[in-house]
Amino acid sequence: MERRWRVRTWIRLAAVAAWLGLLAQQFSTIHFVRLGEMNPSEVPLGWAFLVVLALAIWSIAFRPYIAVSADTVTLRGPLRRFDLARADVVEVEPTAWGLRFTPREGARHTSIVCQATRSFGEPRWFDVAEAVLGSRPGTETRTDAETADGATSEVLQQLEDYTRSLVGDSASISRFRFDDGRVEGRIEGFEVTPTQPGARGITVIAEQWILVEIGRQGGRWELDYTEDDTALARELIAAVVAGRVVETHGLGRSEVTATLADGSSRRETGYNGCLTVLIPQPGWRRWGRREANAAYHL
């Protein structure tokens, strides 16, 4: 028996309501054009925009789904479809972009169907994970959690020590630990709060991945526990401390550019919810508001 999950109904209704509101505005435009108060070219432009927006809403809010059958996990996205052998999927975890499926071999795939929206009970990705893996996330044993916890804590401590060596007395560093909803106290991290006005804070979290957050919407890197990725985490932290970070803001989105010590750049774009992806902003990286941060040591 196949089980299927789609984008939440309230998100689809909100997208349709927004489109209907723009449709009403289009008829208002037609009315004012007939009165000679608006340029007639506004009418075809309006219809073209509504058609493009309708296609975007359909492809993002209505087309995607996650289907789990006895042997196959199907991830239908806005553009492509991926079929994974259910027995090969070893991990199902939420990320900033949706629900990520990790097979034993090959590329990981992420579905936008399950987002980090507010839940009154257990997140519904628990149901997806149980259908795929055969066990609910909440059944993870304490022994497994402690083993993972020890490995992640070691990397986190190394990053914290490195950060302290960079910032000195120019910032305060606070450690935190919280419940991820499955195993109490599994997730740890630290926050860096600079004393210099205009300097940018840093948040590092160690869970399934190393999360380095240096932006408001963009600037969230998900890194593995490999030597290369932990080295990149250190370089990103050093870029913030040195004041080599610029964040470009658009409507409901931003892109953070970090210039590393060797002159190369790393960019990461984030959105404030999945609906902001539907708002077209051509060239926003060129005309958006740019925010550069000060160095910790002046």
Legacy VTK file of the C-alpha trace (Angstrom):
# vtk DataFile Version 3.0
C-alpha trace
ASCII
DATASET POLYDATA
POINTS 298 float
0.000 0.000 0.000
1.413 3.361 -1.035
1.463 6.330 1.327
1.729 9.843 -0.075
2.464 13.275 1.385
1.978 16.614 -0.359
2.649 20.246 0.491
0.450 21.301 3.410
-3.079 22.356 2.491
-2.824 25.765 4.174
0.243 26.611 2.106
-1.568 25.702 -1.112
-4.623 27.690 -0.080
-2.462 30.709 0.790
-0.748 30.531 -2.610
-4.086 30.328 -4.425
-5.497 33.207 -2.356
-2.489 35.347 -3.235
-2.955 34.544 -6.924
-6.678 35.384 -6.778
-5.821 38.702 -5.117
-3.489 39.535 -8.000
-6.186 38.461 -10.451
-8.584 40.953 -8.870
-5.912 43.611 -9.213
-5.562 42.700 -12.904
-9.270 43.354 -13.500
-8.838 46.674 -11.702
-5.992 47.495 -14.086
-8.221 46.666 -17.080
-10.869 48.994 -15.688
-8.447 51.915 -15.362
-7.005 51.256 -18.814
-10.515 51.546 -20.291
-10.882 54.857 -18.485
-7.638 56.028 -20.058
-5.894 56.395 -16.700
-3.290 53.661 -17.230
-1.003 52.553 -20.030
-2.628 49.774 -22.129
0.638 47.835 -22.057
-0.053 47.049 -18.379
-2.798 44.591 -19.377
-0.744 42.035 -21.364
2.107 42.338 -18.862
-0.318 41.587 -16.053
-1.724 38.514 -17.803
1.783 37.243 -18.555
2.796 37.655 -14.910
-0.323 35.815 -13.708
0.343 32.905 -16.059
3.970 32.615 -14.925
2.942 32.850 -11.269
0.218 30.211 -11.732
2.778 27.828 -13.240
5.167 28.523 -10.368
2.457 27.882 -7.759
1.434 24.661 -9.474
5.023 23.399 -9.761
6.003 24.281 -6.170
2.812 23.896 -4.139
0.756 21.298 -6.049
3.079 19.089 -8.087
5.602 17.864 -5.470
4.907 14.815 -3.340
6.622 12.054 -1.389
5.338 8.541 -2.065
6.447 5.462 -0.139
5.535 1.975 -1.351
6.790 -1.445 -0.316
9.971 -1.175 -2.406
10.293 2.411 -3.625
10.530 5.940 -2.298
9.427 8.458 -4.922
10.343 12.130 -4.598
8.471 14.295 -7.067
9.899 17.807 -7.136
8.896 20.949 -9.028
10.915 19.838 -12.074
12.227 16.311 -11.592
11.275 12.969 -10.109
13.603 10.638 -8.231
12.916 6.995 -7.423
14.973 5.505 -4.588
15.041 1.886 -3.499
13.455 1.940 -0.057
15.953 -0.610 1.292
18.871 1.648 0.264
17.710 4.734 2.206
19.659 4.905 5.472
18.641 8.326 6.793
15.711 10.741 6.591
16.380 14.138 8.159
14.932 17.668 7.918
17.094 20.485 6.548
16.590 24.174 5.814
15.379 23.283 2.309
13.106 20.352 3.142
13.342 16.662 3.980
16.602 15.018 2.946
16.869 11.343 1.963
20.316 9.742 2.156
20.945 6.435 0.325
23.850 4.086 1.040
25.431 5.101 -2.239
24.828 7.961 -4.617
23.560 11.498 -4.216
21.249 12.683 -1.451
17.902 14.141 -2.496
15.725 16.719 -0.738
11.959 17.105 -0.985
10.313 20.480 -0.339
7.083 18.780 0.737
8.019 18.719 4.425
9.128 22.138 5.660
10.014 23.386 9.129
6.553 24.809 9.758
4.984 25.001 13.205
3.526 21.747 14.463
1.012 21.179 17.280
2.235 17.628 17.797
5.021 15.593 16.322
6.383 16.901 13.005
4.851 15.028 10.103
8.291 14.096 8.772
8.303 11.565 11.631
5.581 9.690 9.688
7.647 9.827 6.486
10.760 8.578 8.284
8.811 5.724 9.883
7.316 4.705 6.530
10.746 4.696 4.862
13.014 3.342 7.606
10.557 1.140 9.476
11.038 2.863 12.837
9.973 6.184 14.265
12.730 8.736 15.046
11.638 8.794 18.694
12.659 5.135 19.110
16.371 5.896 18.788
18.287 4.371 21.660
20.263 6.330 24.231
23.435 4.353 23.413
23.308 5.398 19.757
22.648 8.969 20.760
25.553 9.075 23.184
27.946 7.686 20.568
26.927 10.313 18.043
26.907 12.958 20.740
30.517 12.245 21.666
31.745 12.501 18.084
29.922 15.748 17.364
30.952 17.284 20.687
34.620 16.722 19.880
34.362 18.571 16.567
32.286 21.309 18.172
34.867 21.797 20.919
37.637 22.091 18.329
35.691 24.764 16.457
34.902 26.613 19.680
38.557 26.587 20.752
39.583 27.870 17.331
36.981 30.636 17.494
38.122 31.697 20.970
41.692 31.935 19.704
40.518 34.299 16.946
38.156 36.597 18.834
40.027 36.985 22.138
38.190 39.563 24.243
36.400 41.077 21.228
33.386 38.788 21.625
31.585 36.569 24.102
30.983 32.893 23.341
28.105 31.000 24.931
27.459 27.269 24.672
23.949 25.847 24.364
22.354 22.415 24.285
18.751 21.578 23.443
16.357 18.769 22.659
15.881 18.039 18.966
12.536 16.299 19.620
13.918 12.771 19.460
16.834 12.300 21.878
17.097 14.747 24.734
20.191 16.949 24.689
21.602 15.583 21.463
22.161 18.911 19.723
24.858 21.276 20.918
26.233 24.522 19.619
27.752 27.872 20.484
26.975 31.494 19.693
29.496 34.270 19.182
28.358 37.789 20.103
30.856 40.499 19.107
31.361 43.665 21.142
32.309 45.753 18.107
29.294 47.629 16.635
28.561 46.490 13.108
30.319 43.156 13.529
28.393 39.994 12.648
27.499 37.217 15.069
28.164 33.539 14.442
26.197 30.421 15.376
27.684 26.939 15.071
25.536 23.853 15.679
26.717 20.243 15.701
24.060 17.678 14.847
23.863 15.390 11.808
25.843 18.124 10.063
27.932 21.060 11.145
25.731 24.123 10.723
27.516 27.460 10.389
25.101 30.396 10.399
26.394 33.896 9.666
23.351 35.507 8.055
19.706 36.293 8.658
18.109 34.277 5.850
21.068 33.272 3.702
24.438 32.371 5.119
23.578 28.943 6.527
26.102 26.289 5.533
25.410 22.590 6.163
28.760 20.819 6.285
29.848 17.232 6.811
32.261 16.017 9.481
35.075 15.578 6.956
38.443 17.292 7.224
37.669 19.496 4.207
34.313 20.641 5.563
35.554 21.289 9.093
38.387 23.308 7.526
35.765 25.279 5.576
33.859 25.910 8.815
37.010 27.422 10.321
37.561 29.566 7.220
33.982 30.864 7.355
34.398 31.775 11.023
37.703 33.524 10.249
36.035 35.488 7.422
33.386 36.828 9.803
35.947 37.797 12.441
38.035 39.581 9.793
35.015 41.459 8.408
35.059 39.787 4.993
31.312 39.042 4.801
28.634 40.849 2.764
24.910 40.075 2.866
22.673 41.163 -0.015
18.990 41.500 0.902
15.963 41.061 -1.335
12.308 40.653 -0.407
12.115 37.596 1.848
15.584 36.387 0.854
19.257 37.144 1.182
22.605 35.963 -0.124
25.694 35.912 2.060
29.132 36.093 0.463
32.139 35.173 2.603
35.602 35.911 1.229
38.117 33.387 2.502
41.762 34.027 3.351
42.952 32.817 -0.071
40.670 35.304 -1.854
38.057 32.776 -2.961
34.401 33.283 -2.087
31.630 31.114 -0.713
28.001 32.120 -1.288
24.813 30.814 0.273
21.261 31.988 -0.414
18.299 31.526 1.921
14.580 32.323 1.805
12.094 33.341 4.477
9.668 30.462 3.922
8.867 28.563 0.732
6.250 31.062 -0.510
8.850 33.814 -0.983
10.381 31.686 -3.738
7.240 32.443 -5.763
7.894 36.207 -5.687
9.890 37.130 -8.810
12.705 39.594 -8.200
14.854 39.733 -11.345
18.395 40.860 -10.623
17.849 41.261 -6.878
21.475 40.366 -6.183
22.491 43.473 -8.157
20.030 46.015 -6.787
19.339 44.530 -3.338
20.511 46.254 -0.170
24.095 45.293 0.639
25.181 44.959 4.255
28.892 44.597 5.035
30.011 43.683 8.526
32.829 45.223 10.545
35.824 43.242 11.757
35.955 42.114 15.378
39.368 43.786 15.864
39.722 47.378 14.581
LINES 1 299
298 0 1 2 3 4 5 6 7 8 9 10 11 12 13 14 15 16 17 18 19 20 21 22 23 24 25 26 27 28 29 30 31 32 33 34 35 36 37 38 39 40 41 42 43 44 45 46 47 48 49 50 51 52 53 54 55 56 57 58 59 60 61 62 63 64 65 66 67 68 69 70 71 72 73 74 75 76 77 78 79 80 81 82 83 84 85 86 87 88 89 90 91 92 93 94 95 96 97 98 99 100 101 102 103 104 105 106 107 108 109 110 111 112 113 114 115 116 117 118 119 120 121 122 123 124 125 126 127 128 129 130 131 132 133 134 135 136 137 138 139 140 141 142 143 144 145 146 147 148 149 150 151 152 153 154 155 156 157 158 159 160 161 162 163 164 165 166 167 168 169 170 171 172 173 174 175 176 177 178 179 180 181 182 183 184 185 186 187 188 189 190 191 192 193 194 195 196 197 198 199 200 201 202 203 204 205 206 207 208 209 210 211 212 213 214 215 216 217 218 219 220 221 222 223 224 225 226 227 228 229 230 231 232 233 234 235 236 237 238 239 240 241 242 243 244 245 246 247 248 249 250 251 252 253 254 255 256 257 258 259 260 261 262 263 264 265 266 267 268 269 270 271 272 273 274 275 276 277 278 279 280 281 282 283 284 285 286 287 288 289 290 291 292 293 294 295 296 297
